[in-house]
Amino acid sequence: MFATLWAMKLDLTRYRQPVNHFARTFQPDEVGGDADAYRIVEPVELEFDIHKDKDKFRLVGRVRTQLELSCSRCVEPFRFPIDAEFDQRYLPRLHASSEVEREVEDDDLETSYYGDDQIDLSELMREQFYLALPMKPLCTEDCKGLCAQCGTNLNTGTCDCAPVWEDPRLAALKAIKGKSLETTQLETTMPNPKRRHSKTRTAKRRTHDALTPAATNLCPQCHEPKAPHRICPHCGFYAGRQVRAVDEE
């Protein structure tokens, strides 16, 4: 057990060049834990470059493996491939205790701290696994899930359950709602009584409907109003010539 824990530690004292390379394959039982939301089912390939700047280190690389997840719809296990790239900065743990309170910046999200000249590689890989996990794991995009009543996996079988489950406690409210809908439909379909009017009022309305204002045009000669296609009563002209004489008072 102690040998496994020691193998998961990166000894920084062994790397004194500005750039170094690290590559190793870990077995699933070396990396995985019982409390994780996944299970590692393939060896974990970890490879990265180590950039050293005095007591500051930067690990740039990638991790590959296969995880087993539970589908969020049918709860069946399925494999999820991991091929995650990372760029992580490490500072001595003393920097974390000496820093004053300040606003979190983007670089702080990729910065971790190490102690005793060692970096815990298991925490590095575990962090990358969780960052790569989907928010809603699905075995397939068209997974049908489980029946809400009997729990049958609808991807592999069918059931005779009703597609919509109704709470029996709401039966009384449903009956009241049905009666109110029937009353509303009855009120909207009942004919309204026709209003009766007297014969005089009806005849008067028809007379006003028949009356239309007389159409008039302007005479092109004297510019006075006149009926269309008629001799102008003011100047006696029609179609550009004088048809009759007009007495001038």
N, C-alpha and C positions, 0 to 999 in steps of 0.2 A: 504493500500500500504506500509506504513512504517512498519507494522507488518510483511509483507512478506519479506521486505528487511532485517529486523532484524533477521528473522528466517534463512536467508541464510548466516549469519555470525557465525563463530565458535569462541566463547568466550574462549580464551586461559587461562584466569584467573581462570576458573572453573576446570582446569585440573592441579593438582599439583603432581600427582604420576608419577613415571618414565614411566609407560605404562598405557594407558587408552584405552577404546573402545568407538566407536561412530557408531550408526546405526540409519538411519531414511529414510523414504519414502517421496518423494516430489511429488506433483501433477505437471502435465505438464505446467500449467500456471504459476507456481512458478519459473520454471527454464528457460523455452523457451523465445525467443525474436523474434520480427518480422524481424530483419535484418539477422537472421541466415539462412544458406543454407539448413536447415532441419526443420522439425516440430516434436516435441515430442508428441507421440500419446499414450503412456503408462506411468504409474507412474514410477518415477526414484527411484531405490533402491540404496542408498549410504551407504557403510559400510567400516570402516577402523579402524586401531589401531593407537593411538597417542603415539609416542615415544618422551619423553621430556628430554632435556639435557640443563638445565639452560634456556637461551633464544632461544635455537635452538629446532625446532620441525621437526618431520618426520612422514608423514602420509603414511601408507601402507594399501591398501585395494583394492576395486573394485567397479564399478558402472554398473548397469544393467538397460536397458530400451529398448523401441522400437522407432525407428525414421522413419519418412516418408520422402523419397527422391524422386527426379524426375529422371527418366531414361534418360541417355544421348543420347539414340537413338530414342525412341518413345515418350519421354517426359511424359509418364504416371507415376503417383505416385505409389510407392511400399514401403513396409515396410522392414526396415533393422535392425536386432537385434544388440544390443550393450551389450557386456559383457567384459569390459575392466579392466585390473588390472593396478594399478599405485603405484609408490613409489616416493613421492614428499618430498623434503626438504624445510623448510622455515626458513629464517633468518630475524632478525629485519631490517627494512628499512634503518636504519642508516648504516648498513654494506654496502649497495649498494652505498651510497654517499661517504663513506670513502675509498673504494677500489681504488687503482691506476689502470691505464690502463695495461692490461695483456692479454695474449692469452687465448681464450676460451677453457676450458677443458670439458671432457665428463660429469663430475659431475655438471657443470654449467647449462647444459641443463635440469637437473631435480631439479634445485634450484629456488625457488621463494622467495618473500619478503612480509612481513606483517607489518601492522602498527596499532597502537591503540590496541594492544593485540587481534587482530581479523584476521581471515582468511576468505576470500570470497569463500564460497563453490560453488557458481554459476560459478565463473571463473574456479574453479577446474574441475567441471563436464563439462563445455563447452569445456575446453581444451582437455579432454579425448574423447569427442564426435568427435571433429575435427581430432584428431589423429587416430581414428578408422574408419573414413570415407574412402571409396575406392577412388582411383584417378579418375576412370571412373565409376560412378554408373550405373548398368545395372539391369533391372527388372529380366531378365534371361540371361544366357550365350549365347543363340541362338536367342536373340531378333533381329528381322528383321528391326526394325526402321520404319521411315516414307519415303514415296515416295518423291523423291527430286523435283518432278514437281507439283503434286497435293496435297501432304501432307497427303495422306491416310495412316492410321496405317496398315502396312503390316502384323502385327500379328493377326489382326482381320478381314481383308478384302483384296481384290485385286483391281487393277486398270488397265486401258487399256493404260497407258502411255508407251512410248518407253523406253526400259531399259537403253538406252544411249542417253543422250541429246547432240545435236550438236549445237554449236553456229552458227547462220546464217551468222554472220560477217566473218566467216572463210571459206565460200563457195568458194570465188575466189581463195584463197590459195590452197584449196583442189583440185580445177580443174587444177591449174598449176602443182601440185604434181602428179596428175594422168597422165597428158601429158608427164611429164618427165619420169615416170615409163614406159609408152608405148614406148617411144623413146629408152630407155635403153634395153628393151626386144627385140626390133626390131634389134638393133645393135648386140646383143649376138646371135640371131637366124640366121642372114644372113650368108650363106656359104662363106668362103674365096676362091678366085680363086686358082686352083691347079697350082703349079710351074711346068714348062716344062723343061726337060733335054734332051740333045742330046743322040743319040743311042750309041755313042762312050763312053760317060761318064757313061751311064747305064751299058754297057758291062764291062767296067773297074771296076766298083764298084762290079759287080757280080763276076768277076774273083778274086778280093781280098777277097771277102766273102768266096769263095770256097777254097782258099789256107789255109792250116793248117800246123803248124810245125810238122816235122817228130818226132815220139816218139823214144827215145833211152834209153837203159839200160847200166849198167856197167857190163863188163865181170867179173864173179867171179874168173877167173883164173889170168888174167893180169890186171884187173881193168881199162880197156880201154873202151870207149863208143862203143856200137854196137847196131844194130837193134834187137828188141825182136824176139825170136824164130828163130834166124839165127846163123850160124857159125861165131865165132869171126874172123874178117879178120886179126887181129893182132897176135893171137896165134894159131888159128885153132881148138880151143876147142869148144865143144857143149855138154851140159848136163853132164859135169864132165869128159869127155874123149876127146882125140884128134882125130878129124875126118880127118883132112888133114894136110899135112906138110906145113910149112910156110918158105919161103926162108928168111934166115937171111942175110942181107947186111952188 
